[in-house]
Amino acid sequence: MGIISWIILGLIVGVLAKWIMPGKDPGGIFITIIIGIVGAFLGGFIGSLIGLGALGKFSILNIILAIVGALILLGGYRLIKSQS
């Protein structure tokens, strides 16, 4: 998948991450979408490093990796924001 595909996937994944982990986020839905985009890149990158996915292909596994990356980032963001 190209960079545009990862951004579009990140938008969708950000909304899904917000749906999976509901709650009041300090940044609202826009921060969640940004976290989804970054999480999609992170999940795809980590997946390609460990051999689970490839950055050049669109598959269910890549979507799952993007969701996992976004959930990890969203959880980390909430943890950091709750401590400050």
JOSULUR-V485306 format. One record per pair of residues at least 4 apart in sequence whose ideal C-beta (glycine too) atoms are under 8 Angstrom apart, sorted by the first residue. I is the first residue (numbers start at 0). J is the second residue. If there is no record, write none. Layout:
BEGIN
[[I,J] [I,J]]
END
This chain:
BEGIN
[[0,4] [0,5] [0,8] [0,43] [0,54] [0,55] [0,56] [0,57] [0,61] [1,5] [2,6] [3,7] [4,8] [4,57] [5,9] [5,36] [5,39] [5,40] [5,43] [5,54] [5,65] [6,10] [6,36] [6,39] [7,11] [8,12] [8,39] [8,61] [8,62] [8,65] [9,13] [9,32] [9,35] [9,36] [9,37] [9,38] [9,39] [9,40] [9,65] [9,69] [10,14] [10,32] [10,35] [10,36] [11,15] [11,35] [12,16] [12,35] [12,36] [12,38] [12,39] [12,62] [12,65] [12,66] [12,68] [12,69] [13,17] [13,31] [13,32] [13,33] [13,34] [13,35] [13,36] [13,38] [13,69] [14,18] [14,28] [14,31] [14,32] [14,35] [15,19] [15,35] [15,66] [15,69] [16,20] [16,31] [16,34] [16,35] [16,38] [16,66] [16,69] [16,70] [16,73] [17,21] [17,24] [17,28] [17,31] [17,35] [17,73] [19,66] [19,70] [20,70] [20,73] [20,74] [20,77] [22,77] [24,28] [24,30] [24,31] [24,73] [24,76] [24,77] [24,80] [25,30] [25,80] [26,30] [26,31] [26,33] [26,76] [27,31] [28,32] [29,33] [30,34] [30,76] [31,35] [31,73] [32,36] [33,37] [34,38] [34,69] [34,72] [34,73] [34,76] [35,39] [35,65] [35,69] [36,40] [37,41] [37,68] [37,69] [37,72] [38,42] [38,65] [38,66] [38,67] [38,68] [38,69] [38,70] [38,71] [38,72] [38,73] [39,43] [39,65] [39,68] [39,69] [40,44] [40,68] [41,45] [41,68] [41,71] [41,72] [42,46] [42,52] [42,61] [42,64] [42,65] [42,66] [42,67] [42,68] [42,69] [43,47] [43,52] [43,54] [43,61] [43,64] [43,65] [43,68] [44,48] [44,54] [45,49] [45,64] [45,68] [46,51] [46,52] [46,53] [46,60] [46,61] [46,64] [47,51] [47,52] [47,53] [47,54] [51,60] [51,64] [52,56] [52,58] [52,60] [52,61] [52,64] [53,61] [56,61] [57,61] [58,62] [59,63] [60,64] [61,65] [62,66] [63,67] [64,68] [65,69] [66,70] [67,71] [68,72] [69,73] [70,74] [71,75] [72,76] [73,77] [74,78] [75,79] [76,80] [77,81] [78,82] [79,83]]
END
